[in-house]
Amino acid sequence: MTQGEPAIRLENVVYEIAGRRVLDGVSLRVGRGEIKAVIGLSGSGKTTLLRCVVGLVRPASGAIYLDGVETARLSEARMTAVRRRVGFVFQGAALFDSMNVFDNVAFGPRQHRRAAEDELRRLAHEKLELVGLRDIDELMPSDLSGGMRKRVGIARALAMEPQVMLFDEPTAGLDPITSRAIENLIARLRAELGMTCLVVSHDVEGLFHFVDRAALLYGGRILAAGRPAELRSSEDALVRQFVTGSVEGPIHVV
Amino acid sequence: MKTAITALGRVTLEGLRWLGEAQLLLQEALGDILRGRVRGRETMQQMAVLGFDSLPIVLLTMLSVGMVLALNTARQLAGIGLSEYMGGLVAVSVAREAGPVLTAVVVAARVGSAIAAELGSMKVTEQVDALRSLAVRPVEYLVVPRLVAGVVMLPVLVMLADATGGLGAYLIGVTQGISPEEFIFSVGRFLTMSDLFGGLAKAAVFGFIIAVVACHVGLRTHGGAEGVGRATTSAVVVSIVLVYLTDYPLTWILLSLTVR
């Protein structure tokens, strides 16, 4: 583990499903303690990219390094151990619907540590507090609003005390105030806990407020990468169109 | 013609893939069990669910089967003047065949479908991926407890099923003019320990089949709510077919093991 080694490094990752190349040679680096965004159209392979990083799907070719360790070809058992260090926030939260909020958040530590019940309680409350939720221990996921569910999902991932957090569309479908609160939370995770965050989203405006760097995923490849300001002033018509959210330009949606 | 061959090829490939994945699942699950990685809490929970959920319908089925077998057998035996043997004949049929097979069919329908639906909906709502992302292997957390519960609880259910079948036969026997003493004496004379334990061994195998098929089908679910429906149906159909397919060879093996 060298000092210069990024927390996450993808080299030429290719992923295919049903004969379609979703990722067509993606290379990406996320430095330690960096907040990086991957932006792209819906269906551009952003979620697949995140799923490759934690090994929920395996790339057809290419390499993925977490803290310098190649993981794309690790066995599922070895990958399971790696996942303890990586928190994953699903777009739809993916809460366990047969468990209440407390059991959801305490799930990870309960599986992996011999913690007493009151310690689990304390830990779960701490993480829920971090995402701005309290007194909802006994509620079931079906009782929660979309935004609350997403925040419980974040708390559940944080309860594993990971070094790296992966967010799949953390603000999609949320009101602007909750969205901003989640963006602030991600910034705090980095500032206070030194976490590395990889955020995937199509909400360019929201992201550019708080990320260090961003990469544009288009057609299964990284088309451009850099600081938000650099991308904003890009000469590339495609990048400009995406960053400004304009209908006019080389990307035709309808 | 060409499309028919293509379709046949596709079905064959899909079938082989199904079997291959089932083998991998089984390998991982048995590996966990051999290493003692069996979660007590989840396993107890599954045993309770499996036992209690299917108990009423299993008992009802066996009460009815015991009564009907007794009625038919009593009629037949009365014709040749051997009515007093009815209890023994019915007890052997129930212990060796009716108990284990009918219990398995009922459990496949009641619990196999529930397992496939539960794991299937967890799969399509990404809860299985959420488990994996929290560094928990779905096989260890979901499959092993259900597998152990199936293997342990099916014989328990069959014991109760056998007793209920016997009770049903007894009730009909006494109404058909067979005395309680005759009934019990003939059961003691015909029914052997190997009949009883052979039936329980079958039950354990059937429990294994039902749990593996239901978990496997559940975890392979895709395609939303419709997919969950398909998975549920196919778990029941496949496990019942496998129960029937293994029943004959299993009976043959058990019989050849029995020293008479």
HADDOCK unambig.tbl for C-alpha pairs under 7 A between the chains (distance, minus, plus):
assign (segid A and resid 56 and name CA) (segid B and resid 129 and name CA) 6.77 0.50 0.50
assign (segid A and resid 80 and name CA) (segid B and resid 135 and name CA) 4.78 0.50 0.50
assign (segid A and resid 80 and name CA) (segid B and resid 136 and name CA) 6.84 0.50 0.50
assign (segid A and resid 81 and name CA) (segid B and resid 135 and name CA) 6.33 0.50 0.50
assign (segid A and resid 83 and name CA) (segid B and resid 133 and name CA) 6.07 0.50 0.50
assign (segid A and resid 83 and name CA) (segid B and resid 134 and name CA) 6.66 0.50 0.50
assign (segid A and resid 83 and name CA) (segid B and resid 135 and name CA) 5.29 0.50 0.50
assign (segid A and resid 84 and name CA) (segid B and resid 134 and name CA) 6.46 0.50 0.50
assign (segid A and resid 84 and name CA) (segid B and resid 135 and name CA) 5.51 0.50 0.50
assign (segid A and resid 88 and name CA) (segid B and resid 133 and name CA) 6.25 0.50 0.50
assign (segid A and resid 94 and name CA) (segid B and resid 125 and name CA) 6.30 0.50 0.50
assign (segid A and resid 94 and name CA) (segid B and resid 126 and name CA) 5.53 0.50 0.50
assign (segid A and resid 94 and name CA) (segid B and resid 127 and name CA) 5.23 0.50 0.50
assign (segid A and resid 94 and name CA) (segid B and resid 130 and name CA) 6.28 0.50 0.50
assign (segid A and resid 95 and name CA) (segid B and resid 127 and name CA) 6.53 0.50 0.50
assign (segid A and resid 96 and name CA) (segid B and resid 127 and name CA) 6.01 0.50 0.50
assign (segid A and resid 108 and name CA) (segid B and resid 134 and name CA) 5.77 0.50 0.50
